[in-house]
Amino acid sequence: MQGDRGGWLYRYHQLTDEELQSTEALAPWEPVMLSNCEAVLVSHLCRVGTIDTKVDPFWKDFVDDVGSELEECLTKLQLAGLAAIDPDGVMRLLTEFCQVAAMPDLGWVAGENSSGRFTRWMLNRSE
């Protein structure tokens, strides 16, 4: 950020053919595994869109319920690219079409589904 102007900074590294050949293949996409408190928060955001952390009654109850897990929960959601709180205290999804599901063998999972990727992942897991 420079003053009140934001933007992106890109860096790249030139790799030789040998370096490219020695890199491992990318892992297939998977949704984010969520704890119970993360699943509650993301599910609520999927329903309501935004949470004003200064006045929303849900937020007050949520903070009271999760207690010391709050910072870890918020950090994980932000690093996973699912949700974040802006400087005005408004929490919102960082995805276009986030979905949450409970998988019998994994627990709660969430991911972007605007392209159907999350649905395809779930269908592939059920085969």
DSSP file (Angstrom, degrees, kcal/mol; ACC not computed):
  #  RESIDUE AA STRUCTURE BP1 BP2  ACC     N-H-->O    O-->H-N    N-H-->O    O-->H-N    TCO  KAPPA ALPHA  PHI   PSI    X-CA   Y-CA   Z-CA
    1    1 A M              0   0    0      0, 0.0     2,-0.5     0, 0.0     5,-0.2   0.000 360.0 360.0 360.0 139.1    0.0    0.0    0.0
    2    2 A Q  B >   -A    5   0A   0      3,-2.9     3,-2.0     0, 0.0     2,-0.3  -0.918 360.0 -51.0-129.0 104.8    1.2    3.4   -0.8
    3    3 A G  T 3  S-     0   0    0     -2,-0.5     0, 0.0     1,-0.3     0, 0.0  -0.544 121.1 -25.0  65.0-125.8   -0.7    6.2    1.0
    4    4 A D  T 3  S+     0   0    0     -2,-0.3     2,-0.5    -3,-0.1    -1,-0.3   0.242 119.6 100.0-101.0  12.7   -4.3    5.5    0.3
    5    5 A R  B <   -A    2   0A   0     -3,-2.0    -3,-2.9     2,-0.0     2,-0.2  -0.874  53.2-168.0-103.4 126.7   -3.6    3.6   -3.0
    6    6 A G        +     0   0    0     -2,-0.5     2,-0.3    -5,-0.2    -2,-0.1  -0.605  18.6 140.3-102.7 168.6   -3.5   -0.2   -2.9
    7    7 A G        -     0   0    0     -2,-0.2     2,-0.3     2,-0.0    -2,-0.0  -0.977  44.0 -79.2 179.5-170.4   -2.3   -2.6   -5.6
    8    8 A W        -     0   0    0     -2,-0.3     2,-0.5     2,-0.0    -2,-0.0  -0.863  22.4-155.6-115.7 149.2   -0.4   -5.8   -6.3
    9    9 A L        -     0   0    0     -2,-0.3     2,-0.4     2,-0.0    -2,-0.0  -0.987  15.8-165.4-123.0 119.2    3.3   -6.5   -6.4
   10   10 A Y        -     0   0    0     -2,-0.5     2,-0.3     2,-0.0    -2,-0.0  -0.848   7.9-178.9-107.5 141.0    4.4   -9.4   -8.6
   11   11 A R        -     0   0    0     -2,-0.4     2,-0.3     2,-0.0    -2,-0.0  -0.969   3.7-174.4-131.1 150.5    7.7  -11.1   -8.6
   12   12 A Y        -     0   0    0     -2,-0.3     2,-0.4     2,-0.0    -2,-0.0  -0.963  14.4-145.3-141.8 161.0    8.9  -14.0  -10.7
   13   13 A H        -     0   0    0     -2,-0.3     2,-0.4     2,-0.0    -2,-0.0  -0.995  19.9-128.6-128.5 129.7   11.9  -16.2  -11.0
   14   14 A Q        -     0   0    0     -2,-0.4     2,-0.4     1,-0.0    -2,-0.0  -0.633  28.7-161.9 -74.5 130.0   13.4  -17.6  -14.2
   15   15 A L        -     0   0    0     -2,-0.4     2,-0.1     4,-0.0    -2,-0.0  -0.911  13.2-127.4-115.0 143.3   13.8  -21.3  -13.9
   16   16 A T     >  -     0   0    0     -2,-0.4     4,-2.4     1,-0.1     5,-0.2  -0.346  32.9-104.4 -76.5 167.3   16.0  -23.5  -16.1
   17   17 A D  H  > S+     0   0    0      1,-0.2     4,-2.3     2,-0.2     5,-0.2   0.891 123.8  53.6 -58.8 -39.2   14.6  -26.5  -17.9
   18   18 A E  H  > S+     0   0    0      2,-0.2     4,-1.5     1,-0.2    -1,-0.2   0.907 108.4  48.5 -63.4 -41.9   16.3  -28.7  -15.3
   19   19 A E  H  > S+     0   0    0      1,-0.2     4,-0.7     2,-0.2    -1,-0.2   0.903 111.4  50.2 -65.3 -40.5   14.7  -26.8  -12.4
   20   20 A L  H >< S+     0   0    0     -4,-2.4     3,-0.8     1,-0.2    -2,-0.2   0.903 110.3  49.9 -63.5 -40.5   11.3  -27.1  -14.0
   21   21 A Q  H 3< S+     0   0    0     -4,-2.3    -1,-0.2     1,-0.2    -2,-0.2   0.804 108.4  53.7 -67.5 -29.0   11.7  -30.8  -14.5
   22   22 A S  H 3< S+     0   0    0     -4,-1.5    -1,-0.2    -5,-0.2    -2,-0.2   0.567  87.0  99.6 -86.6  -7.6   12.8  -31.3  -10.9
   23   23 A T  S << S-     0   0    0     -3,-0.8     2,-0.1    -4,-0.7     3,-0.1  -0.525  77.8-113.4 -79.6 147.8    9.8  -29.6   -9.3
   24   24 A E        -     0   0    0     -2,-0.2    -1,-0.1     1,-0.1     3,-0.1  -0.419  35.3 -97.3 -76.9 153.4    6.9  -31.7   -8.0
   25   25 A A        -     0   0    0      1,-0.1    -1,-0.1    -2,-0.1     2,-0.1  -0.312  48.5 -94.0 -65.0 153.1    3.5  -31.7   -9.7
   26   26 A L        -     0   0    0      1,-0.1    -1,-0.1    -3,-0.1     3,-0.1  -0.413  40.1-113.7 -68.1 143.9    0.9  -29.5   -8.1
   27   27 A A        -     0   0    0      1,-0.1     3,-0.1    -2,-0.1    -1,-0.1  -0.512  39.2 -98.7 -74.3 146.6   -1.4  -31.2   -5.6
   28   28 A P        -     0   0    0      0, 0.0    -1,-0.1     0, 0.0     2,-0.0  -0.310  49.4 -89.4 -64.1 151.8   -5.0  -31.4   -6.7
   29   29 A W        +     0   0    0     -3,-0.1    -3,-0.0     1,-0.0     0, 0.0  -0.321  49.3 177.8 -62.8 140.4   -7.4  -28.8   -5.3
   30   30 A E        -     0   0    0     -3,-0.1     3,-0.1    -2,-0.0    88,-0.1  -0.982  28.7-110.7-138.7 150.9   -9.0  -29.5   -2.0
   31   31 A P        -     0   0    0      0, 0.0     2,-0.4     0, 0.0    80,-0.2  -0.209  44.6 -88.5 -71.8 172.4  -11.4  -27.4    0.1
   32   32 A V  E     -B  110   0B   0     78,-3.0    78,-1.9    48,-0.1     2,-0.4  -0.686  36.5-128.9 -83.6 131.9  -10.3  -26.0    3.5
   33   33 A M  E     -B  109   0B   0     -2,-0.4     2,-0.3    76,-0.2    76,-0.3  -0.690  31.4-157.6 -80.1 132.4  -10.9  -28.2    6.5
   34   34 A L  E     -B  108   0B   0     74,-2.7    74,-0.6    -2,-0.4     2,-0.1  -0.857  14.0-132.9-117.6 146.7  -12.8  -26.3    9.2
   35   35 A S     >  -     0   0    0     -2,-0.3     4,-2.4    72,-0.1     5,-0.2  -0.340  43.4 -96.4 -77.6 172.8  -13.2  -26.6   12.9
   36   36 A N  H  > S+     0   0    0      1,-0.2     4,-2.3     2,-0.2     5,-0.2   0.929 125.9  47.5 -59.2 -46.0  -16.7  -26.4   14.3
   37   37 A C  H  > S+     0   0    0      1,-0.2     4,-2.0     2,-0.2    -1,-0.2   0.886 112.4  49.4 -67.2 -36.5  -16.4  -22.7   15.2
   38   38 A E  H  > S+     0   0    0      2,-0.2     4,-2.7     1,-0.2     5,-0.3   0.893 110.6  51.0 -65.7 -39.7  -14.9  -21.9   11.7
   39   39 A A  H  X S+     0   0    0     -4,-2.4     4,-2.5     2,-0.2     5,-0.2   0.898 109.1  50.7 -65.2 -40.8  -17.8  -23.8   10.1
   40   40 A V  H  X S+     0   0    0     -4,-2.3     4,-2.1     2,-0.2    -1,-0.2   0.936 113.9  44.9 -60.7 -46.5  -20.4  -21.9   12.1
   41   41 A L  H  X S+     0   0    0     -4,-2.0     4,-2.4     2,-0.2    -2,-0.2   0.933 115.7  44.4 -66.5 -47.5  -18.8  -18.5   11.1
   42   42 A V  H  X S+     0   0    0     -4,-2.7     4,-2.4     2,-0.2    -1,-0.2   0.908 113.0  52.1 -66.1 -40.9  -18.4  -19.3    7.4
   43   43 A S  H  X S+     0   0    0     -4,-2.5     4,-1.5    -5,-0.3    -1,-0.2   0.915 110.3  48.8 -60.4 -42.5  -21.9  -20.8    7.1
   44   44 A H  H  X S+     0   0    0     -4,-2.1     4,-2.8    -5,-0.2     5,-0.3   0.925 110.7  50.3 -63.8 -43.8  -23.4  -17.7    8.7
   45   45 A L  H  X S+     0   0    0     -4,-2.4     4,-2.6     1,-0.2    -1,-0.2   0.881 106.2  56.0 -61.7 -37.3  -21.4  -15.5    6.3
   46   46 A C  H  < S+     0   0    0     -4,-2.4    -1,-0.2     1,-0.2    -2,-0.2   0.860 113.9  41.4 -61.7 -34.4  -22.7  -17.6    3.4
   47   47 A R  H  < S+     0   0    0     -4,-1.5    -2,-0.2    -3,-0.3    -1,-0.2   0.908 128.5  25.4 -79.1 -43.6  -26.3  -16.9    4.5
   48   48 A V  H  < S-     0   0    0     -4,-2.8     2,-1.0    -5,-0.1    -3,-0.2   0.671  86.9-139.9-102.9 -18.1  -26.0  -13.2    5.4
   49   49 A G  S  < S+     0   0    0     -4,-2.6    44,-0.8    -5,-0.3     2,-0.3  -0.360  74.2  26.0  93.2 -56.2  -23.1  -11.8    3.3
   50   50 A T  E     -D   92   0C   0     -2,-1.0     2,-0.4    42,-0.2    42,-0.2  -0.959  59.1-151.7-140.6 157.8  -21.4   -9.6    5.9
   51   51 A I  E     -D   91   0C   0     40,-2.2    40,-3.3    -2,-0.3     2,-1.0  -0.981  12.7-146.6-130.4 119.6  -21.1   -9.2    9.7
   52   52 A D  E >>  -D   90   0C   0     -2,-0.4     4,-2.8    38,-0.2     3,-1.1  -0.766  12.1-160.5 -83.5 105.8  -20.6   -5.9   11.3
   53   53 A T  T 34 S+     0   0    0     36,-2.8    -1,-0.2    -2,-1.0    37,-0.1   0.585  84.0  60.1 -68.5  -8.8  -18.4   -6.9   14.2
   54   54 A K  T 34 S+     0   0    0     35,-0.3    -1,-0.3    34,-0.2    36,-0.1   0.786 125.9   6.3 -86.5 -28.7  -19.2   -3.7   16.1
   55   55 A V  T <4 S+     0   0    0     -3,-1.1    -2,-0.2     5,-0.0    -1,-0.0   0.559  89.2 116.7-132.7 -12.6  -23.0   -4.1   16.3
   56   56 A D     X  -     0   0    0     -4,-2.8     4,-1.7     1,-0.2     3,-0.2  -0.472  51.3-150.3 -70.6 123.7  -24.1   -7.5   15.0
   57   57 A P  H  > S+     0   0    0      0, 0.0     4,-2.2     0, 0.0     5,-0.2   0.846  97.2  58.4 -61.4 -34.1  -25.7   -9.6   17.8
   58   58 A F  H  > S+     0   0    0      1,-0.2     4,-2.9     2,-0.2     5,-0.2   0.932 104.6  51.3 -58.7 -44.9  -24.5  -12.9   16.1
   59   59 A W  H  > S+     0   0    0      1,-0.2     4,-2.9     2,-0.2     5,-0.2   0.914 108.4  50.2 -61.1 -45.0  -20.9  -11.6   16.3
   60   60 A K  H  X S+     0   0    0     -4,-1.7     4,-2.1     1,-0.2    -1,-0.2   0.933 114.2  44.4 -60.1 -46.1  -21.2  -10.9   20.0
   61   61 A D  H  X S+     0   0    0     -4,-2.2     4,-2.2     2,-0.2    -2,-0.2   0.896 113.2  51.8 -64.6 -40.4  -22.7  -14.3   20.7
   62   62 A F  H  X S+     0   0    0     -4,-2.9     4,-2.6     2,-0.2     5,-0.3   0.937 109.9  47.9 -62.0 -47.8  -20.0  -16.0   18.5
   63   63 A V  H  X S+     0   0    0     -4,-2.9     4,-2.0     1,-0.2    -1,-0.2   0.902 111.8  50.6 -61.2 -42.1  -17.1  -14.3   20.3
   64   64 A D  H  < S+     0   0    0     -4,-2.1    -1,-0.2    -5,-0.2    -2,-0.2   0.890 113.4  46.4 -62.0 -39.1  -18.6  -15.2   23.7
   65   65 A D  H  < S+     0   0    0     -4,-2.2    -2,-0.2     1,-0.2    -1,-0.2   0.902 117.7  38.7 -72.1 -42.5  -18.9  -18.9   22.5
   66   66 A V  H >< S+     0   0    0     -4,-2.6     3,-2.2     1,-0.2    -2,-0.2   0.744  80.3 166.9 -86.6 -22.7  -15.5  -19.3   20.9
   67   67 A G  G >< S+     0   0    0     -4,-2.0     3,-1.6    -5,-0.3    -1,-0.2  -0.211  70.4  11.8  52.9-119.3  -13.5  -17.4   23.5
   68   68 A S  G 3  S+     0   0    0      1,-0.3     4,-0.4     2,-0.1     3,-0.3   0.604 120.3  68.8 -71.1 -11.8   -9.7  -17.9   23.1
   69   69 A E  G <> S+     0   0    0     -3,-2.2     4,-2.5     1,-0.2    -1,-0.3   0.584  75.4  91.4 -79.1  -9.6  -10.2  -19.7   19.7
   70   70 A L  H <> S+     0   0    0     -3,-1.6     4,-2.8     1,-0.2     5,-0.2   0.914  84.4  45.3 -56.8 -53.1  -11.2  -16.5   18.0
   71   71 A E  H  > S+     0   0    0     -3,-0.3     4,-2.6     1,-0.2    -1,-0.2   0.911 115.1  48.0 -60.3 -44.0   -7.8  -15.3   16.8
   72   72 A E  H  > S+     0   0    0     -4,-0.4     4,-2.3     2,-0.2    -1,-0.2   0.906 112.7  49.8 -62.5 -42.0   -6.8  -18.7   15.5
   73   73 A C  H  X S+     0   0    0     -4,-2.5     4,-2.2     2,-0.2    -2,-0.2   0.942 113.3  44.7 -61.7 -50.1  -10.2  -19.0   13.7
   74   74 A L  H  X S+     0   0    0     -4,-2.8     4,-2.1     1,-0.2    -2,-0.2   0.893 113.1  51.0 -64.3 -41.0   -9.9  -15.6   12.0
   75   75 A T  H  X S+     0   0    0     -4,-2.6     4,-2.8    -5,-0.2     5,-0.2   0.926 110.4  49.0 -62.8 -45.1   -6.3  -16.1   11.0
   76   76 A K  H  X S+     0   0    0     -4,-2.3     4,-2.2     1,-0.2     6,-0.2   0.925 111.1  49.3 -62.1 -44.8   -7.1  -19.5    9.4
   77   77 A L  H  <>S+     0   0    0     -4,-2.2     5,-2.6     1,-0.2     6,-1.2   0.880 114.0  46.2 -64.0 -37.4  -10.0  -18.1    7.4
   78   78 A Q  H ><5S+     0   0    0     -4,-2.1     3,-1.3     3,-0.2    -2,-0.2   0.937 113.4  47.2 -70.6 -46.1   -8.0  -15.2    6.2
   79   79 A L  H 3<5S+     0   0    0     -4,-2.8    -2,-0.2     1,-0.3    -1,-0.2   0.834 110.4  53.9 -64.4 -31.3   -5.0  -17.3    5.2
   80   80 A A  T 3<5S-     0   0    0     -4,-2.2    -1,-0.3    -5,-0.2    -2,-0.2   0.557 114.0-120.1 -78.3  -7.4   -7.2  -19.8    3.5
   81   81 A G  T < 5S+     0   0    0     -3,-1.3    -3,-0.2    -4,-0.3    -2,-0.1   0.762  82.7 112.4  75.3  24.7   -8.7  -17.0    1.4
   82   82 A L  S   <S-     0   0    0     -5,-2.6    12,-3.2     1,-0.3    13,-0.6   0.878  79.2 -12.5 -95.4 -46.0  -12.2  -17.6    2.7
   83   83 A A  E     +E   93   0C   0     -6,-1.2    -1,-0.3    10,-0.3     2,-0.3  -0.989  54.8 178.0-156.1 157.6  -13.1  -14.5    4.9
   84   84 A A  E     -E   92   0C   0      8,-2.0     8,-2.3    -2,-0.3     2,-0.5  -0.982  29.5-116.0-157.9 161.5  -11.5  -11.4    6.5
   85   85 A I  E     -E   91   0C   0     -2,-0.3     6,-0.3     6,-0.2   -33,-0.0  -0.912  31.7-141.5-104.3 127.3  -12.5   -8.4    8.6
   86   86 A D    >   -     0   0    0      4,-2.6     3,-2.4    -2,-0.5     4,-0.1  -0.255  34.6 -91.6 -81.3 173.6  -11.9   -5.0    6.9
   87   87 A P  T 3  S+     0   0    0      0, 0.0    -1,-0.1     0, 0.0    -2,-0.0   0.717 126.0  59.1 -60.4 -20.5  -10.5   -1.9    8.7
   88   88 A D  T 3  S-     0   0    0      2,-0.1   -34,-0.2   -34,-0.0     3,-0.1   0.427 121.1-106.3 -87.2   1.5  -14.1   -0.8    9.4
   89   89 A G  S <  S+     0   0    0     -3,-2.4   -36,-2.8     1,-0.3     2,-0.6   0.664  74.7 138.3  85.1  16.4  -14.8   -4.0   11.3
   90   90 A V  E     -D   52   0C   0    -38,-0.2    -4,-2.6   -37,-0.1     2,-0.4  -0.856  40.8-151.3 -99.8 124.2  -17.0   -5.6    8.7
   91   91 A M  E     +DE  51  85C   0    -40,-3.3   -40,-2.2    -2,-0.6     2,-0.3  -0.779  25.2 162.3 -94.2 136.0  -16.4   -9.3    8.0
   92   92 A R  E     -DE  50  84C   0     -8,-2.3    -8,-2.0    -2,-0.4   -42,-0.2  -0.976  41.2 -93.0-147.9 160.3  -17.1  -10.7    4.6
   93   93 A L  E     - E   0  83C   0    -44,-0.8   -10,-0.3    -2,-0.3   -11,-0.1  -0.431  19.4-153.1 -69.4 147.5  -16.3  -13.6    2.4
   94   94 A L  S    S+     0   0    0    -12,-3.2     2,-0.2    -2,-0.1   -11,-0.2   0.310  73.0  82.1-100.3   4.8  -13.3  -13.3    0.1
   95   95 A T  S    S-     0   0    0    -13,-0.6     3,-0.2     1,-0.1    -2,-0.1  -0.603  76.0-133.9-105.9 166.3  -14.9  -15.8   -2.3
   96   96 A E  S    S+     0   0    0     -2,-0.2     2,-0.1     1,-0.2    -1,-0.1   0.874  99.6   5.3 -84.5 -43.0  -17.5  -15.4   -5.0
   97   97 A F  S    S-     0   0    0      2,-0.0    16,-2.0     0, 0.0    -1,-0.2  -0.584  79.4-174.4-145.7  75.4  -19.6  -18.4   -4.1
   98   98 A C  E     -C  112   0B   0     14,-0.2     2,-0.3    -3,-0.2    14,-0.2  -0.444   2.5-171.0 -74.1 142.6  -18.4  -20.1   -1.0
   99   99 A Q  E     -C  111   0B   0     12,-2.1    12,-2.0    -2,-0.1     2,-0.4  -0.982   9.3-155.1-134.5 150.3  -20.0  -23.3    0.1
  100  100 A V  E     +C  110   0B   0     -2,-0.3     2,-0.3    10,-0.2    10,-0.2  -0.954  16.7 173.4-123.0 140.9  -19.7  -25.4    3.4
  101  101 A A  E     -C  109   0B   0      8,-2.6     8,-2.7    -2,-0.4     2,-0.6  -0.984  30.3-128.3-144.7 154.9  -20.4  -29.1    3.7
  102  102 A A  E     -C  108   0B   0     -2,-0.3     6,-0.2     6,-0.2     3,-0.0  -0.933  24.5-162.6-103.6 119.2  -20.0  -31.8    6.3
  103  103 A M  E >>  -C  107   0B   0      4,-3.2     4,-3.1    -2,-0.6     3,-0.8  -0.886  18.8-135.9-103.7 130.3  -18.1  -34.8    5.0
  104  104 A P  T 34 S+     0   0    0      0, 0.0    -1,-0.1     0, 0.0     4,-0.1   0.840 103.8  35.7 -54.8 -37.6  -18.5  -38.0    7.0
  105  105 A D  T 34 S+     0   0    0      2,-0.1    -3,-0.0     1,-0.1     0, 0.0   0.584 130.3  29.5 -94.5 -10.0  -14.8  -38.9    6.9
  106  106 A L  T <4 S-     0   0    0     -3,-0.8     2,-0.3     1,-0.3    -1,-0.1   0.658  90.8-138.0-120.2 -25.9  -13.4  -35.4    7.1
  107  107 A G  E  <  + C   0 103B   0     -4,-3.1    -4,-3.2   -74,-0.1    -1,-0.3  -0.748  65.1   5.1  93.4-148.7  -15.7  -33.2    9.1
  108  108 A W  E     +BC  34 102B   0    -74,-0.6   -74,-2.7    -2,-0.3     2,-0.3  -0.503  66.3 175.3 -76.7 137.2  -16.5  -29.6    7.9
  109  109 A V  E     -BC  33 101B   0     -8,-2.7    -8,-2.6   -76,-0.3     2,-0.3  -0.970   6.8-173.1-136.5 153.0  -15.1  -28.4    4.6
  110  110 A A  E     +BC  32 100B   0    -78,-1.9   -78,-3.0    -2,-0.3     2,-0.3  -0.992  13.1 148.8-145.0 150.8  -15.5  -25.1    2.7
  111  111 A G  E     - C   0  99B   0    -12,-2.0   -12,-2.1    -2,-0.3     2,-0.2  -0.985  48.8 -76.5-171.5 166.2  -14.4  -23.9   -0.7
  112  112 A E  E     + C   0  98B   0     -2,-0.3     6,-0.6   -14,-0.2   -14,-0.2  -0.505  38.2 175.6 -69.8 135.7  -15.1  -21.7   -3.7
  113  113 A N    >   +     0   0    0    -16,-2.0     3,-0.9    -2,-0.2    -1,-0.1   0.161  42.1 113.6-130.6  19.8  -17.8  -23.1   -5.9
  114  114 A S  T 3  S+     0   0    0      1,-0.3    -1,-0.1     2,-0.1   -16,-0.1   0.816  91.5  37.1 -63.7 -28.0  -18.4  -20.5   -8.6
  115  115 A S  T 3  S-     0   0    0    -18,-0.1    -1,-0.3    -3,-0.0    -2,-0.1   0.433 119.7-107.1 -99.5  -1.2  -16.9  -22.9  -11.2
  116  116 A G  S <> S+     0   0    0     -3,-0.9     4,-2.7     3,-0.0     5,-0.2   0.492  82.2 129.5  87.6   4.2  -18.4  -26.0   -9.7
  117  117 A R  H  > S+     0   0    0      1,-0.2     4,-2.5     2,-0.2    -4,-0.2   0.897  71.1  49.4 -59.7 -43.3  -15.0  -27.1   -8.4
  118  118 A F  H  > S+     0   0    0     -6,-0.6     4,-2.3     2,-0.2    -1,-0.2   0.919 112.4  48.3 -63.5 -44.1  -16.3  -27.7   -4.9
  119  119 A T  H  > S+     0   0    0      2,-0.2     4,-2.5     1,-0.2    -2,-0.2   0.922 111.8  49.3 -62.0 -45.0  -19.3  -29.8   -6.2
  120  120 A R  H  X S+     0   0    0     -4,-2.7     4,-2.6     2,-0.2    -2,-0.2   0.900 110.0  51.7 -62.2 -40.5  -17.0  -31.8   -8.4
  121  121 A W  H  X S+     0   0    0     -4,-2.5     4,-2.0    -5,-0.2    -1,-0.2   0.928 111.0  47.6 -60.8 -45.2  -14.6  -32.5   -5.5
  122  122 A M  H  X S+     0   0    0     -4,-2.3     4,-1.4     1,-0.2    -2,-0.2   0.910 112.2  49.1 -63.8 -41.9  -17.5  -33.7   -3.4
  123  123 A L  H  X S+     0   0    0     -4,-2.5     4,-0.6     1,-0.2    -1,-0.2   0.904 110.4  50.7 -63.9 -41.5  -18.8  -36.0   -6.1
  124  124 A N  H >< S+     0   0    0     -4,-2.6     3,-0.6     1,-0.2    -1,-0.2   0.868 109.0  52.2 -63.9 -36.1  -15.4  -37.4   -6.7
  125  125 A R  H 3< S+     0   0    0     -4,-2.0    -1,-0.2     1,-0.2    -2,-0.2   0.802 107.1  53.2 -69.5 -28.2  -15.0  -38.2   -3.0
  126  126 A S  H 3<        0   0    0     -4,-1.4    -1,-0.2     1,-0.2    -2,-0.2   0.584 360.0 360.0 -86.3  -8.5  -18.3  -40.0   -2.9
  127  127 A E    <<        0   0    0     -4,-0.6    -1,-0.2    -3,-0.6    -2,-0.1   0.486 360.0 360.0 -77.3 360.0  -17.5  -42.4   -5.8
